[in-house]
Amino acid sequence: MAHGDPTTGRTPTRRTVVRGSLGATAALSLPLSGPAAPAQALRGRPSADWGVQAGDVTSSSGLVWVRSDRPARMVVETSATESFRGARRWTGPLIGPDTDFTGRTALHGLPAGEQIHYRVTLADPDDPRRTGEPVHGTFRTAPERRRDLRFLWSGDLAGQGWGINPDRGGYPIFEEMRRLDPDFFLNSGDTIYADSPIEPRVELPDGSVWRNVTTEEKAKVAETLAEFRGNFRYNLLDANYRRFNAQLPSVVQWDDHEVLNNWYPGEILDDDRYRVKDVNTLAARSLRAFSEYFPIGTLPPKDEDGRVHRVVHYGPLLDVFVLDMRAYRNANSPGRSAHDRQGILGARQLRWIKRELSRSRAVWKVIASDMPLGLVVPDGDSDFEAVAQGDPGRPLGRELQIAELLRHIKHRRITGTVWFTTDVHYTCAQRYDPAKAAFPDFAPFWEFVSGPMNAGGFAALKLDGTFGPDQRFVKAPTRANTPPTEGGQYFGQVDIDGGTGEMTVRLREEGGAVLFTQVLQPGRVGQ
């Protein structure tokens, strides 16, 4: 499906970097509205030009994130009004170079189902009276009673060398999503492309030029902790993204490009671009930077295991089960083993998701998967990257774990499970039907795929018949790595009716088009 890339010596897949033409021009300077690079000097007042974020919000809690330009004390105030009358004050951590000047503060005891206004102030650690300008944000807490809910999901940002293009206004999809005013955003992975350098210019097929904002850390593949941090920082240069973060909270997971394409634990690289060949070392550095740049409650220092997988409870209508299909998987292979306990989730995570689904009393159980189930995602000529491996027969390899999970959902009569994912750089919807499957011991369910947000588009993949997918909709380009200027940037919208409990899923394309709509009824084991 891919052609050899003479600049890297590797065969690119749908998620490898495209090498743009440098030409003779210098790199674009950073946008005038973007934040400055971190300062080490202690003169002046601390500044939070990188904006604020909130994450993993529940009915009574949430996390707030900020980045300073120097050592500072993080202070958060919350209020029910923009005037901040009667504000509640939270003293956060002292932030410095050990966390790349990022900090998170946990908020507890918040009122349920309310709009929370917050502001973050950075104070000089030696003189608390010397403070920077407050940075404002807002989010809605999850309700304790049934009310209408809306969330969006997508993934794949700044991939294949398509970065922040000032000619397009940066990342316009975030402004479009912000205007829909969702309760939260499910970021389904590939939050960065650590293996995709961003070059100043990319020549397009029509002879025009795509321009990129560039930074030093994005000039090569990420290997050092500083380079991984710079990759996460790169996206925050976009004003649309910072404004989006300030208005709504996120639930974030990771996939492969936070480290490099198609990685798995224990892999040793054969790639001339890398001096560090041990993928475990690269993954540890990336996870540390990931934990510094997103407000996630299960990451260090709160959870010593640094788990990305978790459940976020969002009131009586919704629980979000975030999977990690990257950190516990076995090596990519042809996937034909009849016995595979490690699989793509690892035995411990599989036990966790079965237990938590059984405990859930929410009407809808959203399973946030960083990879699709029935789409055949190749890794080279003979190996496979996701769950499916192209054999439509009984479950083999990583399919065995998914079969076990689906059987558990059916036999425990767990209602309202819906799968949401991205990864493949197009959008589609499929209903998995046991009547059409080689493995029939499960209840019907839907899987919705949407992305990328700002990355190359790729052609649709084949379906594997093991779990009987019936593809009801697909929109994908016909050639590899189409630029965002040709469209093909997607996100999904999910609305849950507080009265009826109905879930309406819409697949949307940047520019406003609704491509596909599916209404699901509550209280059913299968749809």
N, C-alpha and C positions, 0 to 999 in steps of 0.2 A: 504493500500500500504506500510505501514511502520510497523516496529516491535518496541515494547517497549524497552526503554533504561534504564537499571537498575541503571546506574550511575547518571542519572538526575531525574528519576521519571516521565519523560515526554515521549510522543510518538513522535519520531523524524520524520520530513518530509524531503523532498529533500534538505532543506536548513538548517537543524539543525546540531549541532556539532557531530563529531565522536570522541569518547574518546580513545586516543591511550594508549598503554601500557607504563608506565613510566620506568619500570625496575629499575635497581640500578644505572644507569649512571647519571651523572650530565647533566644539560642543555648545549646545544651547545653554545659555545661562539659566539659573533657576528663576521661576516666575516671580514677578515683583511682589505678588501677594503671598508668596510662600514664606515659611519660617526660615530663619537663619540657622546656620550650623551651630552645634553646641559650643559654648564658650567655656574655657577653663578658668578665665579670670574671674575674680570675686568682686570686681568693681561694678557699681550700679545695682539695680534691683532685679531679682529673678524674673524670667519671662517664660510664658507657657504658649509660645507661638504654634506649637504642634497640635493645639486643640485639646479636647477632652473626649472621652468615651465612657459609656456605661455598658455593663454586660452581665449576663446570667441573672437577670432581674426576676424575682418571684413576687408573691403577694406582700412580702414584708421585708425584702432585702435586695441588695444589688451591690455591684462593684463599680467604682469610679476610677478612671485612669487619667494620668496626665504625664507630660514630659517637660522637664525644666531645661534651661540652657546652662545651669550651674548647680552646685549643691544648694538644696533648699528644703524647708519643711513644708509638707503638703497639708493644707487645711481645706476641708470641705464644709460648706453650709448647705442645708436643704430647707425648702419652704414649700408651702402650698400655693404661694403666689409669687409673681415676678418681682414684687416689691421687696421680698425677703423679710417682711415684717414677722416677727416671732420666729426667726430662723433657728434651726438646730445646728450646732457646730460639732464637727468631727475632726479631731486631730489625727492626721495621717502620719506616714513614715517620714523619716529624714532620707531624702533621695540624693544619690550621688553617682559616681562613675561605676560602682559595682553593679548597678542595674541600668547602665547607660542613661542615667538621669531620669528614669521612668519610675513611677510609683502608683500603687493602687490602694484605695481605702475602701474597706467593707462597711456598708451601711446596713443597719438592722433596726427592727421596730418601726418600719415605715407603714403608713396606712395603706390598706389594700384598695386596688382599683382606682387610684388617684393619680393625677398628674403631679409629678415631683419636679420642682425646679431646683437646680443645684448650681453652685459656683465654686470654683477651685481657686484658691489663692496660694501663691508660693511666697514663703517668708525666708528672709536671710537667717540661716541657722545661728548666727552670732548676734543678731539684732532683730528680734521678731517684729519690731516696729517698721523695718524696711521690707515692704512687700511689693510684689508686682501687681499689675492690673488683673483683677479677677477674670476668669474665663467661664462662660456660662454654658449650661446644658440642661436638658430636660428628658424625662422618660415617664412612661405610665407603668405603675406597678400592676401585677397580675390581680385579677379580681377574686374575691372570695365567693361571689355569687355569679350566676350565669349572666353574661353580657356579650354583645357582639365582639369578636376578635378578628384581627387581621395581622398576618405576617407575610413577609416576602422571603424568597430564598434565591440564591445563585452562587456562583464561584468563578474561579479562574480569572485572575487579575494581573495584567502586565505580562502576559505570556507571549512566547515566540518573538520577543523583541519589540512588540507593540506596547510602548509605554505611554507616558503622559504627553499628549500631543497638544500644544497650545493652539494649533489651528482648529481643533475640534472643541476647544474650551476645556481641555483636560479629560476627565472621566465623566462625560455627560450623563451616563446611566444612573449615577448616584443622585443627581438632582431630580431625575424623573422618578426614581423610587421614593425619594424624600417627600415629594409632593403627594404621594398616595397615603402618607401619614399612617404607616403601619404601627402596630404595637411593638414589634421587634423585627430584626433581620436575622435570618439563618444563613450564616456564611459557611457554605458547604465544602470549603477546602481550596487548595491552591491559592491561598491568600497572598502569596508572593511566588515569583519564579526565580529561585536562587540560582538555577542553572541556565538562565536566559539573560545574557548581558544586554543592556540597553545602549544602542549606538545612536549617534546624533541624527543620522539620516538613513532612511530605508527607501530604495527606489521601488515604486509600485509598477505593476504590469502595464498600466496605461501611460507610463512615462513621467507621472507626477512623483512628488517626494513626500513621504511621511516624515515629519520632524518629531524628535523626542527630546524632552527634558532629560538631561543626563546628570549622573553623580559619579564620584570616584568609585564608590562601592559597587555600582551597577555596571562598571566597565569590564568586569570579568565574572566568572563563576564564583560563587561564595564558598570560601573555605574557612576563613578565620571567623571568630566570634564577631569581630568588628564588621566584617563584610556581611554576615547574616543580619546583624542589627541594621546596617545600612539598607538592606533590601526591604525590611519592614518599614523603615523610616521613609523610603522612597515614595510609597503610595500616599503618605501623609503630606507630601508636597502639593497634592491636588486640593484646591479649595472646595470643590464639590464634595469630596470624600470627608473633609474635616467638618463641613456643615452638616452632612448626613450623620456623622458620628455624634454630633452635638444634639441632634433631635431625637434619636431613637437608640435603644439598646440593641446589642447584638448577642447572638449565640454562635460561637465560632468553633470550627473543627479544622483539622489539617488533613492533607493528603500527601502526595509525593513531592510536589515542586517546592514545598518549604525546605526540602533538602536537595533532591535532584530527581530527574525523571525515572519513574518505575523502581525506586529503591526498595530494598528489603533489608532487615537486620542481618548483619554478618557478611554483607556483600563487600567484595574487594573490587575496586574500579579498574577498568582497563580503558582509560580515557586520558589522552595527553593534555587535556585542559586542566587536569587536577594534579597537584603535587601531593595532596592528602588523599590517599587511596582507600583508607578505612572508612566505610560509610557509617559505622557506628559512631566514630568520632565526629563526623559531619552532622549526624542526626542529633547528637547530644548538644552541639553548639547551636543548631537551629532551634531545638526545643527550648533552650535557655532564652534565646532571643524572642521566640514565640511567646513565652510566658511573660516576658518583659513588656511586650507591645500590645497584648490583648488582655482585657479584664475577664479572666476565667477563674472560677472559684476553686477548681480542682488542681490547678497548677501550683508549683512552688511559690511561696514557702508554705502555703496551707496544707498541701498534700505532698508528702515526701516522695511518693511514687511518680509525681508529675503526670497524673492521668489526664488525657484529653477526653476519654469517654466518661459520660455523666448523664444524669437526667435532670432536666430543668422543669419544675412544676409551674404551670402557668394557669392556675385556677381549675375549677371543676370541669371545664370543657377540654383541657389540653395538657398533656405531658409531652415533652420533647426528649427523646432518647438519642443522645449523640454517640455515634460509634467511632471507633478508631480502627480502620482497616489497614493501617500502615505499620504501627509500632510492634505488633505481635504476630504478624504474618510469617509464614515460612517462605522459603526462596521461590521466586517465580519459576515455573516448570511447565511441562506439557499438561499437568493436572489430571493424570489418568490413574492416580492411586486409589485403590478401593478402601484404604484405611488412612485417615488423616485427622489426627486429633488437634493439631496446631492450627491448620487451616489459615484463614485470613483474619480471624478474630483472636486466636489463642483460646485455650481452654478456660482460663479464668474469666475473660471478658464474655465468653459465651454463657457461662454460668450466671454472670452478673445480669446480662440483658434478659435472660429467661426469668430470673428472680424478680427483677424490677418491673417487667411487663406484667407478671402475675400479681404484683402488689398494687399496680396502678388502678385507680378508680376513676380516672379521667374518661370522658366520653370518647376523645380521640387520642390515640397513641401514635404520634409522629415519630417514625424511625428515620433519623438523619444519617444517611449513609454517604460516605465520601466516594463510593464507587457504585456503579449500577450492578444489578444482579444478573440480568439476562443478556446484556450486550457483550459481545465477544471482543475484548480489548487485548490485542496481541502485544507481546514484548519480544521483538525479534522474529525469527523465522519459525520457531517451534514452541516458545514459552508463552504464557499468558499472564496478564497483569491483574485482572480483576477476579471475579468468581467463575464466570462461565469460560469453558474451554472448547466450545464448538462441537462437542459430542452431544447430540440430542437425547442420548439414552439415560439410563439410571444415574443418580448422582455419583460423581467421582471427584477426587481431589478436594478443593475448597468448597465445592457444592455440598459436600457432606455436612458441614457445619450449618449451612443455610437450610438444608433439608431438616436437620434436627431442630432448628429454631422455628421453622414454619410448622412442623409437626406439633411442637409444644404449644404454639399459638392456637392451633386447631383443637387439640385435645383438652386444653385448659379453657376453651371457649372464651378466649380473649378477644373482645370486640374492638373495632375502630382502629386497626393498625393500617397505616399508610406510609409508604416509603418515598422519601425525597432525596434527590442526589443531583450531581452535576458531572464534572470530570471530562466528558467526551466532546465538548465544544459544539454542541447543537442541542436542540430541544425535542423531546418526544414524550409520549405517554403510552404505557402498556398495562393491560390488565392480565394478571397471571391466573390461568384457569386450570384447575386440576383435571378437568375433563379432557384437556388437550395435552396434558403433561405426561412424561415418562415416569415421574414421581408424583402420584396423585394424592398423597396423604397430607393435604393442607387445604385451607380455606382460601377462596379467591381473594386477591388483594390487588391494589394499584401501586404502580411506581411511576413517579413523575421526574423528568430530567430537564434541567434548565441551566444554561450558561453557554458561552462565557460572558463576563462583564466587560472585559477589555483585553482580548486575546484573539489569536487566529481561529478561524472556523475550520471544521473538518467534516469530511463526508460521513454519512451514516454507517454504522457498524452492523454486522450480521447479528441475528438473534439466535440464542441457543434454546432448543425446545425442551430441555430437561424439566423446567417448571411451567411450561405451557404459556409463554408470553403471547398475547394478542395485541399487536401494536395498533393503537387506535389513532395515533397522530405522530407525524415526524416532520420536522423542517430542518434541513441541513444543506450546506453547499455541496457542489458536485466535485470540487477539487480541494486539495490540501492547503491549509494555512491561508485562507482568504483574510485580508486585512479588515479591521473594523470599519473602514470607510465604505465597504461593500455591504454593510449591515451584518446580520447574523450575531448580534449581541442580545442575550436573552436573560430574563429573570421570571420567576413565578410568583403568583399572588394567591394567597389562601385566605378565604373569609369563612368564619364560623358564625352562624346565626345563633344569637343568645337565646332565642325563643324555641326554635325548632331543633337546634343542634345540627342542622345541615352544614356540611362542608362543601364549599365551592372552590375549585381549583382552576386557576387561569394561567395559561402559558402566554407570556407577553414578550414582545420584541421591543428593543430600544426604538423610540420614535412614537410609541403609544398604541401600537396594534395589539389587540388580543387575538391570539392565533387559535386557541383551543380552550374549551370550558367543559368541566366535568363536575356534576353535583353528586355528592356521596351522602347516603343516609346514615344517621347514627344508630348505634345499638345492634349492629349486625356483626356476626363473626366474619362473614365475607361479603363482598359487594358484587 
